[in-house]
Amino acid sequence: MRDRKAERHQSTRAEILAVAWKLAATEGLAGLTLRDIAREVGMRAPSLYSYFASKHAIYDAMFAQGCQEYLEGHAGLTFTGDPLTDLKIGMRYFVGFCTANPVRYQLLYQRTIPGFEPTPETFSLSVAGLGKMRDKLAEIGITDPAALDLLTAIGTGLTDQQISNDPGGDRWTRLVDEAMEMYYAHISDRRRIQDDSHPGSGRHPRGGGEPAIR
């Protein structure tokens, strides 16, 4: 039996979130106010508390929604099994996802809202996204946390430059493939050095000495 009351409640929550994203795009995340959201939705500000306990609860729901969108998009990627090609596919997706919606990028990957921290349940979605990157690296034997840190720094660095200095353009996004070639060569060289220093370890890069990702 349908629970129409619950359906209406969820529909209104979805409408509130849609309005919050819209306002954040024009006013900035930190400039979001319950009064503005309520006015756009067509209700009194106190009525919002029937759907969200606080403004931070709205941010939390937005954070969760953004993470879900990332995971759903990632699930649709087709990888080839070739390490370098897959690195490029994964990074193109990440940078494209981030630059497509700068406000969402700021919420998910930067600390632009004073005092806001996603709830553990919501943050676990973000951890799952990072886990996909880590798992791809592990598939080719790369388990050093520093390699993952470097990869995420490259991705967010290109994204920051693109959003800050050429919004809507491709001055930095077009460098993704070249950046992954440099990253790939660097990681491959480090693995060869490690293997040479431990000749009995039996560790050899897959696919002729080369890595993958996301």
C-alpha positions, 0 to 999 in steps of 0.5 A: 500500500502506498504511503502518500504522506511519505511520498509527499514528504520526500517530494518536498525534500527533493524540491528543497534540495533543488532550490538549495543547489540553485541558490548556492549557484548564485549566492554561494554555499556560505550565503545560503539562508533558510529564509531564501530557500523557504521563499523559493519553495513557497513556505515559511522558514520555520516549516523547513524544520519539518523536513530538515533539522537545520541548515547544516542538515540541508548541506549534509543532504546536498553532500550525500546527493553529490556523492551519489551522483559521482558514484552513479557516474563512475559506475557507468565508466568502461575501463579497458584493462590498459593501465595508462588508458584507464588512468586517463578515463578515470581522471577525465571523469573526475575532472569533468564531474568537478568542473561541470558543477563548481558549487558541488565541487566546493561542497564535496572537496573543499571546506568552504562552509564554516562549521560544517562536517558531513555526518558519518553516514554521508561521509562514507559515500565520499570514502566509497568514491576515494575507495574506487580510486584506491582499488584501481591502484591496488589492482596493479600493485600500487598500495603506497598512500603517497601515490594516491595522495599525488593522484588526488592532488593532480585531479583537484589541482587541474580542477581548481585551476580550470574553475578559477581561471578559465570557467567554462573553458578547457585550458586545464581540463585538456591537460588531463591526459598529459598529466596522467602520462607524467603520473604514470611514468613517475609511478612506473619509474619508482616501481622499477627502482623499488623492484631493482632494490629488491630483486627477489620480491617478484613484484613486476608491473602488469602490462609491461611495467605500467599502472591504472586507476578509477 
